[in-house]
Every structure is written in C-alpha cells, then in structure tokens.
Amino acid sequence: MNDSNTYFRIKQLLNDNQLQDIVDLISEAPYDDGKNTASNAAREVKHNQQMNMQSSQYMGVQQILLTAINQNELFRNATFPKNIYPFLISRYTTGEGYGWHVDSPLMGNMMRTDIAMTIFLNDPSEYEGGELELSAPAGNILYKLDKGDAICYPCAQLHRVRELIRGERHVAVTWIQSLVKGTEERAILNSLREVINSLGNSGNNKPELNILQQNYSNLLRKWSE
C-alpha cells in the first residue's frame, strides 16, 4: 500500500492455472463495442472492446475472478465488500484507450460505487502504452502491473487508460460498494488489521494486542453500514 493508503495493489491475485483458463476463454470469446457500457460523457472518450456478458466464456471468466477475490484476505480486509458489480472484461488494441473520466457514483440496481478495481490479465511486455493513470494532487500515478495483479482505488478519482501504441491489453474491471463508506476509515482499519496480524504472527499475546483488536472491532462496528 502506498503512502496515501487509498490505493492498494494485490499481487498474484490470480494464480497461473486461473490465468491460463482465462487466456483460453478470452481467445474464444465474442466482444462488443465498449461504449455500450459507458454512460454520459464517458461514452465519448471510451475506445475499447468488452467481452459479451451473455456468452459462456464471460460466465467462465466471471466465476474464476469471483472465486479469486472471495479467497483473498487482503481484498476482504481492505475493501469490506458489501456488493460487487459484475466484471467488465475489456480488450484494448492499437490506437484504443479510455480518456479522462470519473466512474458513475451509482451502477446497476442503484449500487453505490466506492472502490474501483482493475485486474491485469496479460503480461505488460505484450503491449506498449495502455497505462492506467490516476489523477492525484501530488502528481499523477501510472499503473501497468504484472499479469494476475490488481489495483484498487477510490471511485471518486479522475482517471484514464492511455492510448495503446502496440499489442493488446486485457483487463477485468469491477466496482465495490463497501460496508465502510469512507476511504480514510477503510485505510485506518486496514492499517490496524496489518498491525494486529503482524503482532499475532510474531507470537505476541500481550494484553495490548487484545486492546488493539477491541478498538479495531469497535471502529468497524462504528463505521460500517
């Protein structure tokens, strides 16, 4: 997690077998114009393709991704997922990208979007350009992660996908409604959980650890909805 505690990377969210299964499904899947799932001004700056959500290949990829995130401790501890929007499986080819935009605050059946998540499905050496760029007060941040890694960030963040210069970029994107609405509150809770886990793994069973656990639980109870 970086210094702002508002972005976090999940390394190797997908294992090699899951990635190979996804690659096989992608190679056979039908794709549609990505503009079909964009709203308002985003439609004008979105240039990519998305896997047809009615296809059997999409259903297979969706199941793999849901299994992976449901089994990932960091994802659960950092996002406190209440609702997860169906994944969009996106493909970018040469000349395509997604201009500056902000994600819709409500999606689907009026689900509030708190956290955005991008999972990288192919190796970064397979394409040039295509970085996920987040606009931040201290300077823009670029992400072009290893295959199987994911990045999560607040939905309120202005962001874009830079134009692809060469190759193909494959990603899965979703949005999470969190039990803990506030970004800062989630970051505090995740930091506390990391300390608790570290102390527990070191065999530290001092009373202070129980007090820390108690305060973590009380804060989660106070901030969750």
C-alpha positions as a Python dict, from the first residue, in 0.01 Angstrom:
ca = {
    (1, 'M'): (0, 0, 0),
    (2, 'N'): (139, 342, -85),
    (3, 'D'): (175, 640, 148),
    (4, 'S'): (-172, 775, 81),
    (5, 'N'): (-331, 448, 199),
    (6, 'T'): (-601, 498, -61),
    (7, 'Y'): (-459, 272, -335),
    (8, 'F'): (-354, -84, -278),
    (9, 'R'): (-204, -347, -503),
    (10, 'I'): (-288, -714, -470),
    (11, 'K'): (0, -919, -607),
    (12, 'Q'): (-77, -1254, -771),
    (13, 'L'): (-449, -1228, -712),
    (14, 'L'): (-478, -1487, -990),
    (15, 'N'): (-259, -1796, -995),
    (16, 'D'): (-105, -1949, -1308),
    (17, 'N'): (-386, -2201, -1359),
    (18, 'Q'): (-655, -1935, -1328),
    (19, 'L'): (-471, -1709, -1570),
    (20, 'Q'): (-431, -1986, -1827),
    (21, 'D'): (-801, -2070, -1805),
    (22, 'I'): (-885, -1701, -1858),
    (23, 'V'): (-649, -1675, -2155),
    (24, 'D'): (-816, -1977, -2315),
    (25, 'L'): (-1163, -1828, -2262),
    (26, 'I'): (-1056, -1486, -2395),
    (27, 'S'): (-925, -1644, -2715),
    (28, 'E'): (-1272, -1782, -2797),
    (29, 'A'): (-1496, -1505, -2659),
    (30, 'P'): (-1713, -1263, -2860),
    (31, 'Y'): (-1654, -893, -2794),
    (32, 'D'): (-1875, -585, -2829),
    (33, 'D'): (-1810, -212, -2853),
    (34, 'G'): (-1706, -85, -2508),
    (35, 'K'): (-1923, 224, -2549),
    (36, 'N'): (-2225, 6, -2477),
    (37, 'T'): (-2144, 4, -2105),
    (38, 'A'): (-2038, 369, -2074),
    (39, 'S'): (-2268, 646, -1960),
    (40, 'N'): (-2288, 1021, -2013),
    (41, 'A'): (-1962, 1191, -2118),
    (42, 'A'): (-1760, 870, -2073),
    (43, 'R'): (-1911, 732, -2394),
    (44, 'E'): (-1729, 999, -2593),
    (45, 'V'): (-1384, 902, -2462),
    (46, 'K'): (-1416, 525, -2432),
    (47, 'H'): (-1248, 329, -2711),
    (48, 'N'): (-1215, -41, -2635),
    (49, 'Q'): (-1393, -373, -2669),
    (50, 'Q'): (-1569, -573, -2400),
    (51, 'M'): (-1647, -940, -2373),
    (52, 'N'): (-2012, -1015, -2442),
    (53, 'M'): (-2170, -1060, -2099),
    (54, 'Q'): (-2420, -1317, -2228),
    (55, 'S'): (-2152, -1551, -2359),
    (56, 'S'): (-2046, -1875, -2192),
    (57, 'Q'): (-1686, -1752, -2197),
    (58, 'Y'): (-1783, -1447, -1993),
    (59, 'M'): (-1959, -1664, -1737),
    (60, 'G'): (-1644, -1875, -1705),
    (61, 'V'): (-1415, -1576, -1655),
    (62, 'Q'): (-1656, -1417, -1408),
    (63, 'Q'): (-1660, -1731, -1193),
    (64, 'I'): (-1280, -1751, -1185),
    (65, 'L'): (-1249, -1386, -1083),
    (66, 'L'): (-1514, -1407, -811),
    (67, 'T'): (-1350, -1716, -666),
    (68, 'A'): (-1013, -1539, -657),
    (69, 'I'): (-1130, -1224, -482),
    (70, 'N'): (-1350, -1411, -236),
    (71, 'Q'): (-1048, -1614, -126),
    (72, 'N'): (-812, -1315, -100),
    (73, 'E'): (-762, -1189, 256),
    (74, 'L'): (-617, -851, 154),
    (75, 'F'): (-915, -780, -70),
    (76, 'R'): (-1161, -856, 210),
    (77, 'N'): (-971, -663, 478),
    (78, 'A'): (-911, -356, 263),
    (79, 'T'): (-1247, -322, 85),
    (80, 'F'): (-1505, -469, 325),
    (81, 'P'): (-1718, -568, 24),
    (82, 'K'): (-2093, -536, 54),
    (83, 'N'): (-2176, -557, -317),
    (84, 'I'): (-1954, -632, -617),
    (85, 'Y'): (-2057, -521, -965),
    (86, 'P'): (-2029, -780, -1246),
    (87, 'F'): (-1683, -766, -1401),
    (88, 'L'): (-1627, -598, -1735),
    (89, 'I'): (-1368, -791, -1935),
    (90, 'S'): (-1201, -536, -2161),
    (91, 'R'): (-965, -561, -2456),
    (92, 'Y'): (-763, -271, -2596),
    (93, 'T'): (-584, -287, -2930),
    (94, 'T'): (-352, -43, -3106),
    (95, 'G'): (-492, 311, -3106),
    (96, 'E'): (-754, 242, -2840),
    (97, 'G'): (-776, 393, -2491),
    (98, 'Y'): (-1015, 545, -2243),
    (99, 'G'): (-992, 920, -2193),
    (100, 'W'): (-1018, 1110, -1866),
    (101, 'H'): (-1339, 1028, -1679),
    (102, 'V'): (-1485, 960, -1338),
    (103, 'D'): (-1685, 645, -1270),
    (104, 'S'): (-2060, 661, -1217),
    (105, 'P'): (-2149, 702, -848),
    (106, 'L'): (-2437, 455, -883),
    (107, 'M'): (-2447, 145, -1103),
    (108, 'G'): (-2686, -138, -1171),
    (109, 'N'): (-2966, -153, -919),
    (110, 'M'): (-2857, 177, -756),
    (111, 'M'): (-2541, 24, -613),
    (112, 'R'): (-2307, 291, -474),
    (113, 'T'): (-1956, 264, -616),
    (114, 'D'): (-1687, 324, -353),
    (115, 'I'): (-1385, 137, -489),
    (116, 'A'): (-1274, 58, -843),
    (117, 'M'): (-1064, -247, -919),
    (118, 'T'): (-858, -332, -1227),
    (119, 'I'): (-710, -681, -1268),
    (120, 'F'): (-437, -716, -1530),
    (121, 'L'): (-485, -1032, -1739),
    (122, 'N'): (-183, -1034, -1969),
    (123, 'D'): (186, -961, -1940),
    (124, 'P'): (287, -592, -1966),
    (125, 'S'): (555, -685, -2221),
    (126, 'E'): (276, -777, -2463),
    (127, 'Y'): (173, -417, -2516),
    (128, 'E'): (312, -63, -2520),
    (129, 'G'): (117, 224, -2367),
    (130, 'G'): (-214, 136, -2202),
    (131, 'E'): (-118, 251, -1853),
    (132, 'L'): (-393, 317, -1602),
    (133, 'E'): (-334, 679, -1499),
    (134, 'L'): (-484, 825, -1182),
    (135, 'S'): (-500, 1199, -1126),
    (136, 'A'): (-369, 1284, -779),
    (137, 'P'): (-281, 1614, -603),
    (138, 'A'): (81, 1509, -555),
    (139, 'G'): (118, 1406, -919),
    (140, 'N'): (-38, 1153, -1150),
    (141, 'I'): (17, 783, -1079),
    (142, 'L'): (66, 521, -1350),
    (143, 'Y'): (-12, 151, -1316),
    (144, 'K'): (91, -119, -1561),
    (145, 'L'): (103, -425, -1341),
    (146, 'D'): (219, -783, -1379),
    (147, 'K'): (-22, -1043, -1515),
    (148, 'G'): (-256, -1154, -1236),
    (149, 'D'): (-202, -844, -1020),
    (150, 'A'): (-478, -598, -928),
    (151, 'I'): (-500, -235, -822),
    (152, 'C'): (-785, -86, -618),
    (153, 'Y'): (-853, 287, -587),
    (154, 'P'): (-1135, 523, -484),
    (155, 'C'): (-1407, 567, -745),
    (156, 'A'): (-1404, 942, -693),
    (157, 'Q'): (-1062, 952, -863),
    (158, 'L'): (-1034, 1105, -1209),
    (159, 'H'): (-852, 852, -1428),
    (160, 'R'): (-787, 728, -1781),
    (161, 'V'): (-630, 444, -1979),
    (162, 'R'): (-354, 578, -2202),
    (163, 'E'): (-374, 502, -2572),
    (164, 'L'): (-229, 169, -2672),
    (165, 'I'): (71, 205, -2902),
    (166, 'R'): (133, -164, -2972),
    (167, 'G'): (-11, -505, -2890),
    (168, 'E'): (-320, -594, -2687),
    (169, 'R'): (-415, -509, -2328),
    (170, 'H'): (-656, -736, -2141),
    (171, 'V'): (-805, -636, -1805),
    (172, 'A'): (-1103, -709, -1584),
    (173, 'V'): (-1267, -414, -1411),
    (174, 'T'): (-1524, -403, -1133),
    (175, 'W'): (-1661, -173, -866),
    (176, 'I'): (-1724, -241, -500),
    (177, 'Q'): (-1978, -98, -259),
    (178, 'S'): (-1806, -115, 79),
    (179, 'L'): (-1956, -176, 421),
    (180, 'V'): (-1729, 112, 526),
    (181, 'K'): (-1817, 408, 304),
    (182, 'G'): (-1526, 641, 384),
    (183, 'T'): (-1189, 599, 211),
    (184, 'E'): (-993, 724, 514),
    (185, 'E'): (-1184, 498, 751),
    (186, 'R'): (-1111, 194, 534),
    (187, 'A'): (-743, 285, 525),
    (188, 'I'): (-728, 318, 905),
    (189, 'L'): (-897, -17, 955),
    (190, 'N'): (-670, -190, 706),
    (191, 'S'): (-360, -45, 873),
    (192, 'L'): (-481, -162, 1213),
    (193, 'R'): (-552, -508, 1074),
    (194, 'E'): (-199, -527, 932),
    (195, 'V'): (-51, -441, 1273),
    (196, 'I'): (-275, -693, 1450),
    (197, 'N'): (-178, -966, 1205),
    (198, 'S'): (192, -883, 1236),
    (199, 'L'): (183, -894, 1616),
    (200, 'G'): (-22, -1211, 1617),
    (201, 'N'): (211, -1387, 1372),
    (202, 'S'): (511, -1295, 1590),
    (203, 'G'): (357, -1478, 1883),
    (204, 'N'): (288, -1157, 2075),
    (205, 'N'): (-2, -1236, 2306),
    (206, 'K'): (37, -936, 2534),
    (207, 'P'): (-278, -762, 2668),
    (208, 'E'): (-206, -470, 2434),
    (209, 'L'): (-288, -689, 2136),
    (210, 'N'): (-631, -760, 2280),
    (211, 'I'): (-687, -388, 2332),
    (212, 'L'): (-585, -319, 1974),
    (213, 'Q'): (-822, -588, 1849),
    (214, 'Q'): (-1100, -444, 2063),
    (215, 'N'): (-1052, -96, 1918),
    (216, 'Y'): (-1039, -232, 1564),
    (217, 'S'): (-1368, -413, 1622),
    (218, 'N'): (-1533, -108, 1777),
    (219, 'L'): (-1423, 117, 1491),
    (220, 'L'): (-1550, -133, 1234),
    (221, 'R'): (-1881, -150, 1418),
    (222, 'K'): (-1900, 230, 1431),
    (223, 'W'): (-1813, 292, 1066),
    (224, 'S'): (-1987, 2, 892),
    (225, 'E'): (-2337, 29, 748),
}
